[in-house]
Amino acid sequence: MTIRAVSFDLDDTLWPVWPAILRAEQALQAWLAERALPVAELYPPERMRELRPRAAELAAAAGLSHDLAWTRRTQIGLAFDAARHPASEALIGEAYRVFEDTRQQVEPYPEVDAVLATIAARLPLVAVTNGSAEVDRTALGRHFKGAFSAMRLGIAKPDPGIFHAACRHVGCEPHEVLHVGDDAHLDIAAAQAAGLQTLWINRAAKPWPFETPSGPVASDLHGVIALLD
């Protein structure tokens, strides 16, 4: 089938997400040590992560599970509350920005920049993510014609709406777009259900978890060029 555009997941497709998260946690910890020492002492990064499920529960109750910014700010607020440290919305917002600014400092997999440049010379690229990464704030942003995140749209993968928004942006029908991602459920099965073509980036050689076929699979982004060719 003809491919007229390519959409990409970001975290763990174009770069490993955990190194960026760990750096962001350390940056937040350093900021807390300067601005809210009791919070830093009570909640080092390992303990701060323990607040994440509660923050996620509150996000779900508020109908904001798609909004990772709200969840992260709530997580930080819970830490301030537990440490009995006064916190304004401005202070929580500043702490969140420290985390997110560092979180954008990603390190792409070795082949990614060159592969994206090759594909972008042939087809429009668009990002589709549930995470808080903003591709335009990375060195890879120059390759993309648009970016769609769950936080901005208010809908998250596997909802077909986020895929269809990306397709409309590049002027394509869903069946004309190839979606590339690492998550078998949120990227591949969801994109297939939305009518897109797919390529599963399976760097760790994980087993396909569903009875329906996975479709094309590759160990890295070189597989996108091979599939297009």
N, C-alpha and C positions, 0 to 999 in steps of 0.2 A: 504494500500500500504506500501511496505517496506520503512523504513527510515534508511538511512545509515550515515547521517550527519545532523547537525542542524546549521543554520545560525541565528544570532541575530542582530537586530537593537540595538543601544546603548542608546542614549538619550531618556528618558521617557519610556524605556523598562527595562533597567538594573538599572537606577538611574534617579531621577528627575533632569532635566537639569537646571531649573531656579535658584536653590540655587548656583550651580557652576558658572553660568553666573553672578549673583549678586556679588559673592565673587571676580570674575575676574574684574568686573567693579570697585569695591572698590580698588583692588590692583593697577589697572591702574591709578585711581584718585590719590592715594597716591604717585605713581611714578611721575605723572605729577606735583603734588604740589612741589616735590623736584627738578625736572629737567626742567619743563616748566610751571612755575606758572601762566602766563597769560592764557595758555590753560586750566589749571585746574580751574581757576576762571570763565572763560567764558563757559566751558563745563563740569559741573558736570555730573554724570552718566545719569540723566534723559534727559539732553539736548544732551549729546553725542548720545543717542539712536535716536534722531531726525535726525541725519546725516545718519543713516543706509539706508533709502530708496534711497537717492542720491547715496551712495556708491554702492548699489545693481544695480541701473540703469547704472552706469559706468561699473560695472562688466558685465552686460548683453551686453552692447554695445561692449565690448572687447571680447565677447564670453567666459567669465570666470565666469558665474553664479555658476558653480559647485565649484569654488575655494573660500571657505570662508576665507582663509588666505589673499588672495588678497583683498577681500571685506573689511575685518577688517582693514588691513593696509591702505587702501584707506580712510576708515572712519576716522581713526586717522589723516591721512594727511589732510583731509578736516578741521578738528578741528584746526590743526596748521595753515593752511592757513587763516582761518577765524579770528584767534587770532593774525595774522600777526607776528607769532613767527617763526624764522628761524628753518628749520628742514632738516636734511640730510636723505638719505636712511638708514644710519646706526642708526640714532636716532629713526626714525619711526620703524625700525626693532626691536630695543631694547624695545620700548613701546609695540609693538605687542607681543614680547616674554613674557613680564611681564603678559600681559593678558592671553596668552595661557597657560603658566606654571601654573597659578592659576586655570584656567578653567579645567585642568586635575584633580584637587583635588575633585573628585566626591564622593558622599556618596550613595552606592547602597541601594536599597530597602532591607528590613530585610531578606527576604528569598533567595536573589539572590546568594550569595556566596555558600551556601550549595547546592542549586539546581544545579548550574553550575558544582560543583565538582561531584555530583552524575551523571549528564549526561555525563560529560567529561570522566568518568571512563568507559563509554559504547560506546560513539560515538565521532568523531572529531567535534569540534566547530569552527566556523568562524564568524567574525564580519563583518557586512555590514552597512555602515553609510554614510549619506550625510553630517554629522556634522564634526566638527574639533576635536572631542574627539578621543584620541588614547588609545585603550584598553590596549595596552602593557605598557602604562605609569601609569596604575592603578593596584591595588592589584588583580583585576580580570584577568589580562592578562595571568596568569599562566594556565588558563583553555583553552586557545584558541590556535588553530593550525595556524591561520592566520587572517589577518584583511584587509578589502578592503574599502577604503574611496573614495568618489567622488573627493576629492582634488588630490589624488594620481593617480586615473585612468583616470580622465578627463571626466567621465560620472557619472551621478547621478540618483538615483531612481527618477522616475519609469522606467528608461531605463533598459531593460532586461539584457544589457551587464554587469552591475555591479553584478547582481545575478549569471549570468553564469560564470563570472570570479571566484567567490567564489566556485561554484560547481566544476569547473575544478581543483581548488587548492586542494580539498579534494578527487579528483578522482571519482566524482559521476555525474550521469546524473541529470538534474534538478528535475525530478519526484522522485528522491531518497533523496532529501534534504527537510527538514522542515524549513521554515523561520518563525521566531518569532519576532513580532514587535507590536508597539502601534498605528501606523498611518494607518488608514483604507485605504487610497489611496496609499501612498508611500511604505508601507510595504505589506499590505495584497492583495489589488487588483493588485498591480504591480507584486508581487511575483507569484500570481496565473497566471497572464498573461505570465510570464516568464516560467511557467511550474512547479513551485515548489509547494509543499504542504505548508500549512500555519496554524499558530495559532495566533489569534488576542488577544493580551494582552490588555484588556479593563478595566483598574483599576477604571475608573470613571463611568462605566456603561453608556457610550454614545450610542446613537442609531446608528445602521449600516446605512451609508448614501447612499448605492447603491441598485438597484433592484436585482442584482445577489446575491446569498447567500454568507454570510461571511465565511462559513466554521466554524471549531471549534473556540470557544471563551473561554477565561479564565480570571479570575480577577487578577491573579498574576502568577509567574513562576512555582508554584506548578502544574499548568495545563499542563506544558510540560511533566513532569514525568507521570502524569495521562494519557496523550495522548500516550506516548511511551509504557506505560504498557498495 
